Amino acid sequence: MFLQNERGLGVKNGTLGTIEQVSERSMSVRIDDGCRVSFDLKDYNRIDHGYAATIHKAQGMTVDRTHVLATPGLDAHGSYVALSRHRDGMDLHYGHDDFASEHRLTRTLSRERAKDMAADYEPARDYAERRGITFRERVVEIVKRVPEKVRGMFDGLRLSSAPLPGADGVQGPERESVGPPAGRSPQRTERAVTDDPEAALRKARTEALKRHARAVDAILSTGDADGRDSPEQMRELTDARKAFEEARPHGWRDAEAAYVKNPELVREAAGGQINRTVRALQLETELRTTPERRADRFVERWRELGQTSQHQYQLGDMAGYKATRSAMGDMAKSLERDPQLESILANRKRDLGIEIESGRRLGLELAFSHGIDLGRGRGIGL
């Protein structure tokens, strides 16, 4: 599979072909449309195994037989492309760890789901927030001291202890009643939401996003990030994740990935300001579903850390230098758990500063080329 457009060769990103001749320096390929191309590998090396392709790359492609692997991220639009690439036959594969039943598989592959936009989330605050009461207050009332540890994204993460509006016991202005807009009865308001499924979906996504953010914020703001004294908070986080998953598949995972990169978003979303969080969530979704974009971000981040470490070394900031090199080691080691990304990056070794082929896997080759010890995640000189 060719991974980069090259007008001189007549190939595009996603073009498939069969290798007819190959050496250490050159390759001859018969493209599926019948044309033959030959090229020097030092001039063009953006190639990979072509036994499988993403749905986006397969768009417009027609082959005799296809094997489609269904994943929870599919919807009707992606399914239509994937299930219509064949001439003679198609086999659909799925795992029970992703889909508990065929009914769940069918529902996922047939759902209508356009790309998220900020308008998909309703910015209105719920009843309690309009009265100046935050969700954290309700959580604090039920907290019991039962040992339980929190692992994962919260390890080592701390937020400032500044209280949210209403969290210090000072409530907003009381209202005698909070109801529907003037001139509209409660029955008509409820009927309007019921009759508009898109509005109901936006509301569900918004509430799920804010509830999940509050659950995360409640854990991070207790001052005890391992959660030993707050099993109720962890149960609320689990329930919030499930609700978010129902409203938007993979939503809580994308949100937590965004929170790790920008912890300020947790407090904003918990307080009802969700615009920046929605944009960050959209970006995480794109990175998760588009391997090429993830590869670009990996290269960009790797270069950024490399430049930072050099600058720190020149300034004599050894503590910062070691921390940066440790982050680079974590990135290199993460490729062991992401073979898809590793495969794409294998053709971008020059972009990652790898000048000499060592025959190692990419993660180890990165560490070897840049003098990083993956065992301890610390920078060392070779």
Secondary structure by P-SEA (a helix, b strand, c coil): cccccccccccccbbbbbbcccccccccccccccbbbbbbccccccccccccccccccccccccbbbbbbcccccaaaaaaaacccccbbbbbbbccccccaaaaaaaaaccccccccccccccccccccccccaaaaaaaaccbbbbbbcccccccccccccccccccccccccccccccccccaaaaaaaaaacaaaaaaaaaaaaaaaaaaaaaaaaacccccccccaaaaaaaaaaaaaaaaaccaaaaaaaaaaaacaaaaaaaaacccaaaaaaaaaaaaaaacaaaaaaaaaaaaaaaaaaaaaaaaacaaaaaaaaaaaaaaaaaaccccaaaaaaaccccccccccccccccaaaaaaaaacccccccccccc
